[in-house]
Amino acid sequence: MQTIDQAGTFPLGGRTVKRLGYGAMQLAGPGVFGPPRDPEAALIVLRQAVAAGVDHIDTSDFYGPHVTNRLIREALSPYPDNLTIVTKIGARRGEDGSWLPAFEPDELARAVEDNLRNLGLEALDVVNLRIMFDRLGPAEGSIAAPLEVLAALQRQGMIRHIGLSNVTPAQVAEGRGIAEIVCVQNHYNLAHRGDDALIDTLAEDGIAYVPFFPLGGFSPLQSATLSDVANRLQATPMQVALAWLLQRSPNILLIPGTSSLAHLQENIAAAALRLPDDVIVALDGIAMASA
C-alpha cells in the first residue's frame, strides 16, 4: 500500500494532522443506512488507511446509525496516539433511513454519549455540530442554542474541540463568539465554490476547512472538462479534484471516503499529484463557466 506523500499538514483539534484523511461514511450500508455488505472488508480498509499514514478519520454515530463508529473501534482500538477522530452530531436517522434534525439538548447530549460508547473513548477529539435547518445545504438562522449545549459538554470534559458543518459564514462568525471553532465542514469543490471567501478567512486564522462531496453536483459539461484534464495527467477525475483542493488553500483537509482498497490507494496517490499552473487555470474555469 502506497503511503501519503507531499500533502503537507495542518493543525486540527490540538494536533497537527496530514491533510489527506479518511471519511468513514461509505463503510455503512446503501444510503449510509444499515451494516456494510462485507464487514471484514470494511475493517481491512480502515486498517490499511491508518497503515498508509492517515491520522484523521471523519465519522458520525448517525452513519448506520452506529455502524461506522463500531467498525472504527473494532478495526483500530486501542487507537494510535496520533489519530484524530472527528465525529458530528445534530441529526438522527428515521426508521426509513431519513435524515432528521436532532438539536434538542437531550438529543445532543445523547449523541455525544453514543459516540463515546461506540468509539470506546473517554473524550471525543473533535465534534462537529451539523446544522440541519436545510438538509440539502446551509440556511441562515441562529446556531447559538445547540452550540451552547455543545460548549457545556466540552466544559464537562466529554469533548475536546468543536467544529461546525453545513453552515453559512454568518453562522461561523456567530459560532466563534460562543466557542473556539477548530474546523468547518461544508460542501465545496471545483464546481461549487461559494465558500471561497470563507476558506481564505479561516486560513488567515489557522482554522481547518474540510470540504465534502469533492465531485458532488457536477454538470455533464463540467465533468467532461475534469475528465479531459484527468486524461492529460494520466490520473482519475477524483484524483484531480482532490489534488486541486489540496492546492487551493493550505488549511483544506480532505476526507475522501471509500469501502474499496483500490479506491483508497487512488485517493492516497492524489496527495502526490501536482497540478501545473495551466491545469489550475483550466480547472478554475469550471466554476467560472457556471457562475
N, C-alpha and C positions, 0 to 999 in steps of 0.2 A: 504494500500500500504506500503510495506516494505521500509525503508529508507536506504540511502547509509551508509555503515558501514565499517570501517577498511581500506579504500582505501588510506587514507592519503591525503596530499595537496601538491601543488607546485605553485610557482609564475607564473603568466601569465598576461601580459599586465597591470602591475601596481597593480594587486590584487593577492591574494592567493586563488586558486580555489581547489575544491575537484577533485581528479584525475579521477573520473568517471564522464564524461559529457554526452552529448546527441548530436547526429548528425541528422539534420533535413532533409537530402536528401530524405529519403524514404517517406516523407509526400507528395511529389508531385505524379503525376500520373505515369503510367507504363513508364519505360525508363527515369525516372526523368523529364517527359515532360507532361505538362497539369495539370489540377486540380486533387486532390485525388478523389477516388470513394466515400468516405464518409468524407466530410469536418468537420462535427461535431465531428466525432471520432478523427480526427487529432488534433482538438483543445483540446479535452479531454486528449490525450496522452501528449501534451505539458504541460498542467496544472498539470497533475499528475507527470511528470518528475520533475518539479520545486518543487512541494509539497513534493516529496521524497528526496529533498536535492540537486538536480542538480543545479549547479551555473555556468555552462559553456556550451553554446549551439553553435554548429558549423552549419553554413548555407551559402547560397550564393544566389544572385539575379538571377543567371542563372539556379537555380533549379526551373524548371517550364516552362519558366522563370517567375520570380516574385511571384511564388506561395508560397514557404515556408516562405519567409520574411513577406508576408501579413498575413499568418496564425499565425506566431510568434507574430506579432503586435496585431492581434485580440485576441489571447489567453492570452497574458501576459502583454500588455501595460495597465497602466503605469508599467514599469519594476521594479522588486525588486532592491534595491540599490546594492546588492552583485552579481547580474547577469552579467556575461561577455558574450557578443555575438561576436563571431568571424565569419567574412564573408570572401569571397575570390573573386578576380577579375582576369582578364586575359583571359577569354573565353566568348563566346556568343553562343547562340543556333540558328541553322538554322531553317527554316520553317518546315523541315522534322525531327527536333529533333536532328540533328547532332551537334557535339561539335566543335567549330571553334575558332582559336586564336583571341584575341582582345587586342593587345598590343599597338596600336597607342595612342598617348597622349589624343586625344579627346575621344577615346573609354574607356580608363582607368578613365578619369575624369567623363564621363557619368555613368560608372558603379558605382563609388563611390556615385554620386548623386542619382542614382536609389536605391542603398542600403539604403541611408539615408532616402529617401522619403518612401520607402515601409516598413522599420522597424520603422519609426516615431522617428528618432533620430537626434540630432543636431551634434553629432560626433560619429564615429564608434570606438568601443573599440579596436579591432584588425582587420586588413585587411591582408589576405594572398595573395601574388602575386603568382598566379598559372601559372607556366611555361608550355607553350604548344608547345615547339619545337617538341615533340613527345607525342601525346595524351596518348599513352599506357604506358609511363614510362619516367623517366628522360633522357635527352640527353644534351650533352655538348654544350656550347655556352654562350656568354656573356649576362648577365641579367641587365647590367648597365642601358641601356636606359629606359626600363619600370620601373625599381626600382627608378631611379632618379625622374621620374614623380610622383611616389607614395610618395617619400620623400618630394617633393614640396607640395603635397596635405596635408601631415602631418604638414608641416610648416604653412599652411593656417588654420589649426585647424579642418579640416574635418576628420582626422584620428588621433587617439591617439598613436597606436602602429602598427608595421609592422611585418609580418611573411612571410615565403616562403613555397611554395608547389610544389611537383613534381620536386625536384632539386637534383643536384649532390653535393658532398662535396666541389668541386671546386667552384660551384656557391654559396654555403653557405658562403665560405670564401670571395668571391668577394662581396656578398651582405653585409656582416658585415663591409666591408670597406666603404660602402656607407651610411648605416643607421643602427641603432640599431635593431637587429632582435630578437624578443621575442619568436618565435616558428618556428618549421619546421614540415611540414605535408607531409609525404611520405608513400608509400606502404611498409609495414613491418609487418611480423607475424612469427609464428613458422617455416614456410617453406621458407620464403623469408627474409633472414637476411643479405642482402647486406649492410645495414646501421649500423651494429653493432658498427663499429669504430666511425662513426659519432655520434651515440647516446651517446657513452661514452664521446666524446669530448664536446658535448653540455651539458651533465650533469655536467662536471667539471666547465663549465662557467655559470651554472644556467639558461640554455635555455631549454624551453619545447620542447619535441618531441611528435608529435601527429600522430600515425600510423592509416592508413585507410586500409580497407579490411582485418580485423583480421582473416578471413577464406578464403580469396581470393587466388586462384591459387594452391590449394592443389591437389596432385595426389590422385588416389583412395587408394594407399598404405599408403600415409601419413594420409589421412582421417581415414583409418581403425585404425592406431596407436592412433590417437587422440580419436576416439570413444571408443577404449578399455580402455584408461585412464579415460575417462569420465564415463564409466560404473562402473569402480572400485570405483570412488569417488562419485557415485550417483549424477552426475551433467550432464549438456548438453555439447556437444563439444564446443559450443560458450562460455559457462561459463569458461571452462578450458582454452580456448585460451585467453580470457580476463584476467583471473587470472594470467596466465603466463606472459602476457605483463606487468601487474602491478608489478610483482615480478622481471621482467627483469631489470628495472632501475627506480630510484625514479623520474626522470624527464619525464617519459612517462605519457601522459594524454590520456584518451580513449574517443572516441565519437561514441559508437555503436548507430546505428540508427534503428528505427522500427516504424511502424504505428499501432502496436498491444500493448494493455495494458499488455497482458500476457507476451509477449517477453520483454517489458520494465521491468517488475518485475523480469524476469530471469536475465536480464543484470545487474540490480541493485544488485541482490543477489550475483553476481560474485565478487563484491568488498569485500565480507566477506570470500571468498573461499581461503584457504591457501593450497598451494601445497607442499607436503613433498619433501625432497631432492631427494629421489629415483624417484619420479614422474618428477621432473625437469630434471633429467638425461635422463629419457626415452623420454621426450618431446624434449630436446635438440638434441636427436638422429635423430629426423625427418629431421632437416636441414643437419646434418652431412651425413645422408644416401643419400641425393640428391646432395651433393657437388661434 
